[in-house]
Amino acid sequence: MIAFAFASASQVFNPAELALVRTIQTDATRRAHSLLVVLQYAGQAIGMLVLAPVLYLLGGPGAMLAGAAITLALGSGLAITLWVRMRRTEAVSVVSSHDAFTFGETVRFFRTEARARYAMVVTMFKVVVSRGLVVALPLYLQHDLRAGRDATALLFVPGVIGAVVGVVWCSRSVTLERTRETMRMALLGMMVAMFALSLFDGGLGVAIQLSHIGPIVHLDSHEDVTYLVALPVAFLLGLSLSGAIIAARVALTETAPRGQQARVFAVQETITEAFLVLPLVASGFAVQFAGPRVLLAAIGAAATIAFLAMERPERGVQLEPQPATAALDGVAAS
């Protein structure tokens, strides 16, 4: 019941949070979205790696739950403070029940705005890749990489570095005109990373053996080659995932009408989750019966198909920026 309540509430506060970006940071939405991503993942990391272990040692699971409750109460207090300070802006305007459940304008927006459709696809594959890795990574590390605990932990370092580089670059450079290019490169990066983890290390091993270069030939074990591939792939994944989510959010914020901001993000999130239910359930069976490499290759193949499908209709078409100023009568930003 608690999980159900939290999941239901997240469907409300997450789109509302993203809808506020254009109100509080009109001139540089990329910085606001980058900051939100940093706060989200930094908060999760601090909670899992710092607060949870300390609270568990101090008082067990009860202390962990109490700490989570206190943190949530503090967050709620900050949200109420923000609401009070913004009560005279359009961000806290209330719409009628009739307008709140009309989605025709939102559907037309996704049908006519190519960048919004690209953002939805890229966000979907960001979720597919991240959750697919959660399913496949334990078996991949155990059966394919066969690395020790320290070596496994070391893999997260280039991933975190890549994510930080992606956030910093996006916060400085991603404008509406560059969102499509950034999303394209992020989707390509995810595709290459999935194929690299599933296929490339075998070919690299053959090339190493055929090189006849002494120091390189010593990298002759399957595990060494796999680990050699995994390090740069982890960096590429971190870079691609952070670039994908920030560029997609900037594209939606900058192109959605002001009166449809929260609704656009809510529809995007709902469609993404709905389409991913069956693939993510099937991924567990795929890893169990076919192995993690098959799942990673399947994700890479799906990303390739999505990339070709999104690029083909728009090839040679010059997209002009469309400012999100078409506010709807009586509809608020949230």
Secondary structure, DSSP 4 states (H G I P E B T S, - for coil): -HHHHHHHHHHHHHHHHHHTHHHH-SS-HHHHHHHHHHHHHHHHHHIIIIIHHHHHHHHHHHHHHHHHHHHHHHHHHHHHHHHHHTTTSGGG----HHHHT--HHHHHHHHH-HHHHHHHHHHHHHHHHHHHHHHHHHHIIIIII---HHHHHHHHHHHHHHHHHHHHHHHHH--HHHHHHHHHHHHHHHHHHHHIIIIIHHHHHHHHHHH--HHHHT--SHHHHHHHHHHHHHHHHHHHHHHHHHHHHHHHHHHS-GGGHHHHHHHHHHHHHHHHHHHHHHHHHHHHHH-HHHHHHHHHHHHHHHHHHHHTTTTTPPPPP--S--PPTT----
